[in-house]
Amino acid sequence: MSEAPSLVLGTAGHIDHGKSSLVKALTGTDPDRLPEEKERGVTIELGFARLELPSGRSMGVVDVPGHERFVRQMVAGATGIDVVLLVVAADDGVMPQTREHLAIVDLLGIPKGVVAVTKADLADADWIELVRADVQALLAGTSIAGAPIVVCSARTGEGLPELLAALDSVATEAEARHADLPMRLPVDRVFTVAGAGTVVTGTMWSGGAAKDDAVEVLPGGAKARVRSVQVHSQPVARAHAGQRVALNLAGVERDAIARGDIVAAPGTLTVTDRFDAQFTYLAAEDKPFESGTRVHVHHGTREVLGRVLLMGAERLQPGERALAQVRLENPLAPRYGDRFIIRSYSPMWTIGGGVVLDALPPRRTALKSAERELLEALLAGDLSQAAVGLVTSRGIPMTSAEVAAALGVPRAQVADELNKSA
């Protein structure tokens, strides 16, 4: 019997709908750790906990802020989760950040979720049924359409066993992350521990990390060595993809790392100031999206400014998708298949997002036939055609290692695909 995959659960939902209280009721851990959070009763930063499920398996938990001013932190937390717990207060119903957080979940392609209709002790049964119906309608057409909806109360304990059972059931259906790919850890916290040095935390996107592993910090390029590894505050010999991880790094100063950086196996990622993508413009927008619009680009735990240049079009209507090149004002280290979020420049709100196709393209806004075929193959997940198309469209010799890095797949898989097409 194979080992159950390591998974991370993330909260989502409007401010004051009870996300942190629910996490505390389920885990026994208060995710609000800042004095200001406790004083104001508002989550400002990401919070973390560990959830033990009835089956005996456990999940890391990331609790995100619900206030519109902290959506940036919400995106940073949501990019690493496998299962979302969407929290809607029974006495309030669906609210603006309920919708925005769900849009982010959908754009990130998070495939599994459970909805908790909280504060059931503050609403009557008829009203709760109306809220349930609203939530079901809201989920339709999203990545978590049909997710179970559990009515509960963190204060009274009503529905909490049923909520745990629903999370346990959904967790059994979730897929493991890519353990066979090189190590990649987007940093969501960095701090110094007396006597130990620099520590970074994050969700391991792929691969794993063990003591004495060499790593690099991107986009800056600092080199470091893993001094020790913890998962859920416990020392481990090796951390794996899908786990909440803390790495104690030697050879790098605290000031050389920031939230948004990626700790990766050396030489496996390339920093870029642009990438080609499929861009989705949200249907809720009330005007067309103009090519070249300046936006906020969220990838992993990092946010940078950039522009979205549509390929072969001047504008997109709400609800439409198009191939686009995203030009960045500061570098990122994306990989094929990564999801990203686009927020408007000012005032900031979520307007779209998409999937990275070519992480190292030439500067372009018009596509030659070979380039379009490459992007279409990448979009379809046809790695055999994409591997051949990558070499053809670049017009220069490429090693299997370079093709593997561009596609974000193991080198052996690239060699197999190229051999099939030979």
C-alpha positions as CSV (number, residue, x, y, z in Angstrom):
1,M,0.0,0.0,0.0
2,S,1.4,3.4,-1.0
3,E,1.9,6.1,1.5
4,A,-0.8,8.8,1.6
5,P,0.3,12.0,-0.1
6,S,1.3,15.0,2.0
7,L,-1.4,17.6,1.7
8,V,-2.0,21.2,2.8
9,L,-5.4,22.6,3.7
10,G,-6.0,26.4,3.2
11,T,-8.8,28.6,4.4
12,A,-10.6,31.1,2.3
13,G,-13.5,33.5,2.9
14,H,-14.6,37.0,3.9
15,I,-13.3,38.9,6.9
16,D,-14.9,38.0,10.3
17,H,-16.6,34.9,9.0
18,G,-14.7,32.8,11.5
19,K,-11.8,31.2,9.6
20,S,-9.3,31.4,12.4
21,S,-11.8,30.4,15.1
22,L,-12.7,27.4,13.1
23,V,-9.1,26.4,12.6
24,K,-8.6,26.7,16.4
25,A,-11.6,24.6,17.1
26,L,-10.5,21.9,14.6
27,T,-6.8,21.8,15.5
28,G,-6.4,23.3,19.0
29,T,-3.9,25.8,17.6
30,D,-4.7,29.6,17.4
31,P,-3.3,30.6,14.0
32,D,-3.4,34.3,14.9
33,R,0.1,34.8,16.2
34,L,0.7,38.6,16.0
35,P,-0.3,40.8,19.0
36,E,-2.1,43.2,16.6
37,E,-4.2,40.2,15.3
38,K,-5.2,39.2,18.8
39,E,-6.0,42.9,19.8
40,R,-8.1,43.6,16.7
41,G,-9.5,40.2,16.2
42,V,-8.5,40.3,12.6
43,T,-6.1,38.0,10.8
44,I,-3.4,40.0,9.1
45,E,-0.7,37.5,8.3
46,L,-0.7,33.8,7.3
47,G,-1.2,31.5,10.2
48,F,-0.3,27.8,10.5
49,A,-1.5,24.7,12.3
50,R,-1.7,20.9,11.9
51,L,-4.9,19.1,11.5
52,E,-5.4,15.4,12.7
53,L,-8.1,13.7,10.7
54,P,-10.3,10.8,11.8
55,S,-8.5,8.4,9.5
56,G,-5.2,9.0,11.3
57,R,-3.7,11.1,8.5
58,S,-2.7,14.7,9.1
59,M,-2.7,17.9,7.0
60,G,-0.8,21.1,7.3
61,V,-3.2,24.1,7.6
62,V,-2.6,27.6,6.2
63,D,-5.1,30.2,7.6
64,V,-5.3,33.3,5.4
65,P,-6.6,36.9,6.0
66,G,-10.1,37.7,4.9
67,H,-9.9,41.5,4.7
68,E,-9.7,43.0,1.2
69,R,-6.5,44.9,2.1
70,F,-4.8,41.6,2.8
71,V,-5.7,39.6,-0.4
72,R,-1.9,39.8,-1.2
73,Q,-1.3,37.6,1.8
74,M,-4.2,35.4,0.9
75,V,-2.8,34.6,-2.5
76,A,0.6,33.9,-1.0
77,G,-1.0,31.3,1.2
78,A,-3.3,29.9,-1.3
79,T,-0.7,29.0,-3.9
80,G,0.6,26.1,-1.9
81,I,-2.6,24.4,-0.9
82,D,-4.2,21.1,-2.1
83,V,-7.6,21.4,-0.4
84,V,-9.5,24.6,0.3
85,L,-11.8,25.2,3.3
86,L,-14.2,27.9,2.1
87,V,-15.7,29.6,5.2
88,V,-19.1,31.4,4.9
89,A,-20.8,32.8,8.0
90,A,-24.4,31.7,8.3
91,D,-25.5,35.1,9.6
92,D,-23.8,37.0,6.8
93,G,-23.9,34.8,3.7
94,V,-21.8,35.3,0.6
95,M,-19.8,38.5,0.7
96,P,-17.3,40.3,-1.6
97,Q,-14.2,38.5,-0.3
98,T,-16.1,35.2,-0.5
99,R,-16.4,35.8,-4.2
100,E,-12.8,37.1,-4.7
101,H,-11.2,34.3,-2.7
102,L,-13.3,31.7,-4.6
103,A,-12.2,33.3,-7.9
104,I,-8.5,33.0,-6.8
105,V,-9.1,29.3,-5.8
106,D,-10.6,28.6,-9.2
107,L,-7.8,30.5,-11.1
108,L,-5.2,28.5,-9.1
109,G,-6.9,25.3,-10.2
110,I,-7.2,24.0,-6.6
111,P,-9.2,20.8,-7.3
112,K,-10.7,19.9,-3.9
113,G,-12.6,21.8,-1.3
114,V,-15.1,21.7,1.5
115,V,-17.5,24.6,2.5
116,A,-18.1,25.4,6.1
117,V,-21.2,27.4,6.8
118,T,-20.0,28.7,10.2
119,K,-21.7,30.5,13.1
120,A,-24.8,28.3,12.7
121,D,-25.8,29.3,16.3
122,L,-26.4,32.9,15.0
123,A,-28.9,32.1,12.3
124,D,-32.2,30.2,12.0
125,A,-32.6,27.1,9.9
126,D,-34.6,28.7,7.0
127,W,-31.9,31.4,6.6
128,I,-29.1,28.8,6.7
129,E,-30.8,26.9,3.9
130,L,-30.9,30.1,1.8
131,V,-27.1,30.6,2.4
132,R,-26.5,27.0,1.5
133,A,-28.3,27.5,-1.8
134,D,-26.4,30.7,-2.5
135,V,-23.1,28.9,-1.9
136,Q,-24.1,26.0,-4.2
137,A,-24.9,28.4,-7.0
138,L,-21.6,30.3,-6.4
139,L,-19.5,27.1,-6.7
140,A,-21.1,26.1,-10.0
141,G,-18.5,26.2,-12.8
142,T,-15.5,26.5,-10.5
143,S,-12.8,24.0,-9.7
144,I,-14.6,23.0,-6.5
145,A,-18.1,22.8,-7.9
146,G,-20.1,20.3,-6.0
147,A,-17.9,20.5,-2.9
148,P,-19.6,19.3,0.3
149,I,-21.3,22.0,2.4
150,V,-21.2,21.5,6.2
151,V,-23.2,23.7,8.6
152,C,-21.2,24.2,11.8
153,S,-20.3,26.4,14.8
154,A,-16.8,26.8,16.2
155,R,-18.4,28.2,19.4
156,T,-20.8,25.4,20.2
157,G,-19.1,22.5,18.4
158,E,-22.1,21.8,16.2
159,G,-21.2,20.1,12.9
160,L,-17.4,19.9,13.7
161,P,-17.3,16.0,13.5
162,E,-19.1,16.1,10.2
163,L,-16.7,18.8,8.9
164,L,-13.7,16.7,9.9
165,A,-15.3,13.7,8.1
166,A,-15.9,15.7,5.0
167,L,-12.3,16.9,5.0
168,D,-11.0,13.4,5.5
169,S,-13.1,12.1,2.6
170,V,-11.9,14.9,0.3
171,A,-8.2,14.3,1.4
172,T,-8.4,10.7,0.2
173,E,-9.2,11.9,-3.3
174,A,-6.5,14.6,-3.5
175,E,-3.4,13.9,-5.7
176,A,0.2,13.9,-4.5
177,R,2.5,16.7,-5.6
178,H,5.5,16.1,-7.9
179,A,8.0,14.2,-5.7
180,D,10.0,13.2,-8.8
181,L,10.8,16.8,-9.8
182,P,13.6,19.0,-8.4
183,M,13.1,20.6,-5.0
184,R,11.1,23.9,-5.0
185,L,10.0,25.8,-2.0
186,P,8.3,29.3,-2.3
187,V,9.1,31.2,0.9
188,D,6.3,32.6,2.9
189,R,8.2,33.4,6.1
190,V,11.9,34.1,6.9
191,F,13.4,34.7,10.3
192,T,16.5,34.2,12.5
193,V,16.7,31.7,15.3
194,A,19.4,32.4,18.0
195,G,22.2,29.9,17.7
196,A,20.8,28.4,14.5
197,G,20.7,31.3,11.9
198,T,18.4,31.8,9.0
199,V,15.1,29.8,8.8
200,V,12.6,29.8,5.9
201,T,9.2,28.3,5.8
202,G,6.8,27.4,3.0
203,T,4.9,24.6,1.3
204,M,7.2,22.2,-0.6
205,W,5.9,22.4,-4.2
206,S,8.0,19.6,-5.6
207,G,10.9,17.3,-4.7
208,G,12.3,17.2,-1.2
209,A,15.0,18.5,1.1
210,A,17.4,16.8,3.5
211,K,20.3,17.9,5.8
212,D,23.4,19.0,3.8
213,D,21.5,19.5,0.5
214,A,22.8,22.4,-1.6
215,V,20.2,24.9,-2.5
216,E,19.9,28.3,-4.2
217,V,17.6,31.2,-3.5
218,L,15.9,32.8,-6.5
219,P,15.7,35.3,-8.0
220,G,18.7,36.7,-6.1
221,G,20.9,33.6,-6.7
222,A,22.3,33.2,-3.2
223,K,23.8,29.8,-2.4
224,A,23.1,27.9,0.8
225,R,23.2,24.5,2.5
226,V,20.4,22.9,4.4
227,R,21.5,22.6,8.1
228,S,18.3,21.0,9.4
229,V,14.7,20.3,8.4
230,Q,11.4,20.4,10.3
231,V,7.9,19.4,9.3
232,H,5.1,20.6,11.7
233,S,7.8,21.8,14.1
234,Q,9.3,18.3,14.4
235,P,12.8,17.4,13.1
236,V,12.8,15.1,10.1
237,A,15.5,13.4,8.0
238,R,13.8,14.6,4.8
239,A,10.8,16.8,3.9
240,H,8.7,15.9,0.9
241,A,6.5,17.6,-1.7
242,G,3.1,18.7,-0.2
243,Q,4.4,19.3,3.3
244,R,4.6,22.5,5.4
245,V,8.4,22.8,5.8
246,A,10.9,24.8,7.8
247,L,14.5,24.8,6.5
248,N,17.4,26.1,8.6
249,L,19.9,27.4,6.0
250,A,23.6,27.8,6.4
251,G,25.7,30.2,4.3
252,V,23.1,32.8,3.7
253,E,22.1,35.8,5.8
254,R,18.6,36.7,6.8
255,D,18.7,39.9,4.7
256,A,19.5,37.9,1.6
257,I,16.1,36.2,1.6
258,A,12.5,37.6,1.6
259,R,9.0,36.3,1.2
260,G,8.4,35.6,-2.4
261,D,11.8,34.0,-3.0
262,I,12.0,30.4,-4.1
263,V,14.5,28.0,-2.5
264,A,15.4,25.4,-5.2
265,A,17.8,22.7,-6.2
266,P,20.7,24.5,-7.9
267,G,20.5,24.9,-11.6
268,T,16.9,23.7,-12.0
269,L,15.1,27.0,-12.4
270,T,15.8,30.0,-14.5
271,V,15.0,33.6,-13.6
272,T,13.0,35.5,-16.2
273,D,11.4,38.9,-16.9
274,R,8.7,37.5,-19.1
275,F,6.7,34.3,-19.7
276,D,4.0,33.1,-22.2
277,A,0.7,32.0,-20.7
278,Q,-2.9,31.3,-21.2
279,F,-4.6,34.3,-19.6
280,T,-8.2,34.2,-18.3
281,Y,-10.1,37.5,-17.7
282,L,-12.8,37.1,-15.1
283,A,-16.4,37.2,-16.2
284,A,-17.3,39.4,-13.3
285,E,-15.4,42.4,-14.8
286,D,-17.5,45.2,-16.3
287,K,-15.2,46.4,-19.1
288,P,-12.8,44.9,-21.7
289,F,-9.2,44.1,-20.8
290,E,-6.8,46.1,-22.9
291,S,-3.5,44.6,-24.1
292,G,-0.5,46.1,-22.3
293,T,-2.4,47.0,-19.1
294,R,-0.2,47.4,-16.1
295,V,-1.1,44.9,-13.4
296,H,0.1,43.1,-10.2
297,V,1.4,39.6,-11.0
298,H,1.2,37.0,-8.2
299,H,3.3,33.8,-8.6
300,G,3.9,31.5,-5.7
301,T,4.4,33.8,-2.7
302,R,5.9,36.6,-4.8
303,E,4.1,39.7,-6.2
304,V,5.6,41.9,-8.9
305,L,4.3,44.6,-11.3
306,G,4.1,43.8,-15.0
307,R,2.0,44.1,-18.1
308,V,-0.2,41.5,-19.9
309,L,0.3,41.7,-23.7
310,L,-2.3,39.7,-25.6
311,M,-1.1,37.6,-28.6
312,G,-2.9,38.7,-31.7
313,A,-5.6,40.7,-30.0
314,E,-6.0,44.2,-28.6
315,R,-8.6,43.4,-25.9
316,L,-10.4,40.7,-24.2
317,Q,-14.1,40.7,-23.1
318,P,-15.0,39.6,-19.6
319,G,-15.0,35.8,-19.4
320,E,-12.6,35.3,-22.3
321,R,-9.2,33.6,-22.5
322,A,-6.3,34.3,-24.8
323,L,-2.6,33.5,-25.2
324,A,-0.5,36.3,-23.8
325,Q,3.0,37.3,-22.8
326,V,3.4,38.6,-19.3
327,R,6.2,41.2,-19.1
328,L,7.6,41.7,-15.6
329,E,9.2,44.7,-13.9
330,N,11.0,42.5,-11.5
331,P,12.1,38.9,-12.1
332,L,10.3,35.6,-11.3
333,A,11.3,32.0,-11.5
334,P,8.2,30.3,-13.0
335,R,8.0,26.8,-14.5
336,Y,5.6,25.4,-17.1
337,G,2.2,24.6,-15.6
338,D,2.5,27.0,-12.7
339,R,-0.6,29.1,-12.0
340,F,-0.6,32.8,-11.4
341,I,-3.0,35.6,-10.4
342,I,-3.5,39.0,-12.0
343,R,-4.8,41.9,-9.9
344,S,-5.5,45.4,-11.2
345,Y,-2.9,48.1,-10.7
346,S,-5.0,50.5,-8.7
347,P,-7.3,50.1,-7.0
348,M,-6.3,46.5,-6.5
349,W,-8.7,43.6,-7.1
350,T,-8.5,40.2,-8.7
351,I,-9.3,40.4,-12.4
352,G,-7.8,37.2,-13.8
353,G,-5.0,34.7,-13.9
354,G,-3.8,31.8,-15.8
355,V,-1.2,29.1,-16.4
356,V,2.4,29.5,-17.4
357,L,3.2,27.8,-20.8
358,D,6.7,29.0,-21.9
359,A,8.8,30.3,-19.0
360,L,11.7,31.5,-21.3
361,P,10.2,32.9,-24.5
362,P,11.6,35.5,-26.8
363,R,9.9,39.0,-26.6
364,R,6.9,38.8,-28.9
365,T,3.2,39.7,-29.2
366,A,2.6,37.9,-32.5
367,L,3.2,34.2,-33.0
368,K,4.7,32.3,-35.9
369,S,3.0,29.1,-36.7
370,A,5.6,27.0,-35.0
371,E,5.4,29.1,-31.9
372,R,1.6,28.9,-31.7
373,E,1.8,25.1,-32.2
374,L,4.3,24.9,-29.3
375,L,2.0,26.9,-27.0
376,E,-1.0,24.8,-28.0
377,A,0.9,21.6,-27.3
378,L,1.9,22.9,-23.9
379,L,-1.7,23.9,-23.2
380,A,-2.9,20.5,-24.1
381,G,-0.2,18.8,-22.0
382,D,1.2,17.0,-25.1
383,L,4.8,16.8,-23.9
384,S,6.0,14.8,-26.9
385,Q,4.9,17.5,-29.3
386,A,6.0,20.3,-26.9
387,A,9.5,18.9,-26.6
388,V,9.9,18.8,-30.4
389,G,8.2,22.1,-30.8
390,L,10.4,23.8,-28.2
391,V,13.6,22.8,-30.1
392,T,12.0,23.8,-33.4
393,S,10.7,27.1,-32.3
394,R,13.9,28.1,-30.6
395,G,15.9,27.4,-33.7
396,I,19.0,26.5,-31.7
397,P,20.3,23.1,-30.4
398,M,19.0,22.2,-26.9
399,T,20.1,19.5,-24.6
400,S,17.6,17.2,-22.9
401,A,18.4,18.9,-19.6
402,E,17.5,22.3,-21.1
403,V,14.3,21.0,-22.5
404,A,13.4,19.3,-19.2
405,A,14.1,22.5,-17.3
406,A,11.8,24.5,-19.7
407,L,9.0,21.9,-19.4
408,G,9.4,21.3,-15.7
409,V,9.5,17.5,-16.1
410,P,12.2,14.9,-15.3
411,R,15.1,14.7,-17.8
412,A,14.4,11.0,-18.4
413,Q,10.8,11.8,-19.5
414,V,12.1,14.3,-22.0
415,A,14.5,11.7,-23.4
416,D,11.7,9.2,-23.8
417,E,9.4,11.8,-25.5
418,L,12.2,12.8,-27.9
419,N,13.0,9.2,-28.7
420,K,9.3,8.5,-29.5
421,S,9.3,11.3,-32.1
422,A,12.6,10.5,-33.6
